[in-house]
């Protein structure tokens, strides 16, 4: 899980947002623990709030440079894995559903990655990667690439369209991310947590 962004549009760290009486990051980790026994968090060099997470068996890897971008953070996370396959996500998915994540893992077959596509846009931080993708991602980053979506052309990825995704998640709520205070309020309403 990537936690190293600036949260500039939100105005405060997204990972620390209260969601049902706990930090959003904690809520996502608890949800992922239903299916995944290894959780790797890639955070900024000086990450506040991670010490408050009291969940055993977390691996925390820090970026060497703050705000270097998600491409290098994904590479770091994959390299830190003990397992050969990972579900990669960001810390701003309050309605993340681990069943959907597990279903995406089941689609991997002979591919190197499974990349959902929602609203015509790839979702590389709600996706599945083999650990071996780290070398292709590193080559992209070494060439100056910053966009995480560029990884789709560098690896053997299965793209999963909205129609197929809706069979797993009819309203695509697992893919809803919070970038602004308005998004956060909408997520609270969708989760029936707002007053």
C-alpha positions, 0 to 999 in steps of 0.5 A, a space after each residue: 500500500 502506498 502512503 507517500 503522497 502530498 495530500 495537497 488537495 485534501 489539505 491533510 494526510 489522507 491516511 490519517 482521516 477518521 473513518 468509522 472511528 479509526 484512521 483510514 490507513 488502519 481501516 484499509 489494512 484491517 480490510 486487506 487482512 481478510 485475504 492477505 497475510 503480508 501487508 507492505 506499506 511504502 511511506 514517505 521518509 518521515 511519515 507521521 501517524 504510522 506509529 499509531 497503527 497497532 496491527 501486527 505483521 506490517 512491513 513498512 518501507 520508506 522512500 529514499 526521497 519524499 514525493 518521488 512518485 508512485 512508480 518508484 514506491 510500487 517498485 520498493 513495495 514489490 521488492 520488499 515482498 516475501 510473496 510472489 504476487 501482490 495486490 497494490 493500492 493507495 491509502 485513499 480507498 476508504 471503501 476498498 473491498 478485499 473480496 474484490 482485491 482477491 477476485 482480481 488476484 484470481 484473474 492473474 493466470 499467466 499475466 504479470 499484472 491485472 489492471 482494472 479500468 474504470 471510467 476509461 482510466 487504468 487503476 494501477 493502485 487497485 491492481 495486482 502485480 507479480 513481484 517480478 514486475 519490479 525490474 520493468 518498473 525500475 527500468 521505466 523509472 530509470 528512464 525518467 518515467 513518473 506515470 504509474 500507468 506507463 507500467 501497463 505497456 512495460 509488463 504483460 498486463 491483463 486489463 479488466 474493463 468496467 463491465 467485468 468489474 461490475 460483476 465483482 463490485 456493482 457500484 465500483 465503490 471499492 475503486 472510490 478514492 478520496 482526493 478532496 474534502 468533498 470526496 471524503 464527505 461523499 465516502 462517509 455518506 456511502 459508508 453511512 458514517 456521516 451524521 
